Amino acid sequence: MSSNMIITLIGMPGCGKSTVGRVLSEQLGLDLLDTDALIEAQEQQTLQQIVDDRGNTAFRAIEEQVLTTMPLSPSVISTGGSVVYSEKIMARLSTTSLVVYLRARFETIEYRVSLAPHRGIAAEGQQTLSDLYAERIPLYEHYGEVVIDCDDDTPESIADTLAKTVAQARTKGNA
């Protein structure tokens, strides 16, 4: 079913892109590409170190370079929350993959992010998580071809729902 499928997960930090991506890739027998991990490996720094040392603008330039040049093959791609700021990245992902927006309420994101206080979040100056949420939601809604709510379900349940949605989309596309 999924041998030639590329699925890209977008959404806020804390929505479950990495966790759901891991489960979904196992379910579908696809590789998992975590773009944050690719950036960290290339730069030999954590995301937060990159933002702290070089600034958000430099981080986004690195993110764009990595995501527009990385090889694409059948996989589940777990992206960083800021990919939607780059039209070049999103144009590439939109034309080569099914873009799935993992949607969560602000309260869910705030809680989950609080559980990992040292995670890197690309923000400008004094932007709060609430500011980022308000700024990014319209972008996620614009680029997401499929929207999956992920506030109350387990990663396994979300991956199951997504796998069924992908199968239905492929069936309709082949009809």
Salt bridges, closest charged atoms under 4 A:
GLU43 OE1 - ARG54 NH1 2.80
GLU124 OE2 - ARG60 NH1 3.92
ASP149 OD1 - ARG103 NE 2.54
ASP151 OD2 - ARG105 NH1 3.38
ASP152 OD1 - ARG105 NH2 3.65
